[in-house]
Amino acid sequence: MVPTLDTPHGPLNQSLAIIEWLDETIPEPPLLPADPWGRARVRSLAHAVALDIHPINNPRVLRYLETEFGATEAKTAAWFQHWAAETFGPLETRLASEPETGRFCHGDVLGLADLCLTGQVLNNLRFGVDMDPYPTIARIHIACIATPALADAAPQKQPDAE
């Protein structure tokens, strides 16, 4: 399964498990807030992306739509756009209205929810998702990709980029 991280204990897959393992083994900078409410809020935001949008818009699902149901490229993009909007609408409302939102999803420090959000925005752009209805998400995404760590981790900068 992708992604998989080779650790000293063996391979570890699944994005959220990898991110939380890294947060626990390399505590600086922390990816989760120190307080229980903050951690729960960040996990809630991250789960909205990682559990509500991504599973039905990942490459395996999209390939299945094409091979088993004959979905055209346009139909596959429409599928992707629909499910992205189903979560991005409520997510935009939360991020725009909750006082904990700052430069990033939770305050002014890059964290777990931002990693999930940025990955999804990059996927959305590949499938032509209109980001105009999501100005807070777009603003947070711009702040995220401006950070050196995320800029260096961009898909197009990876050795296997096509």
Secondary structure, 3 states (H helix, E strand, C coil): CCCEEEECCEEEECHHHHHHHHHHHCCCCCCCCCCHHHHHHHHHHHHHHHHHHHHHHCHHHHHHHHHHHCCCHHHHHHHHHHHHHHHHHHHHHHHHHCCCECCCCCECCCCHHHHHHHHHHHHHHHCCCCCCCCHHHHHHHHHHHCCHHHHHCCHHHCCCCC
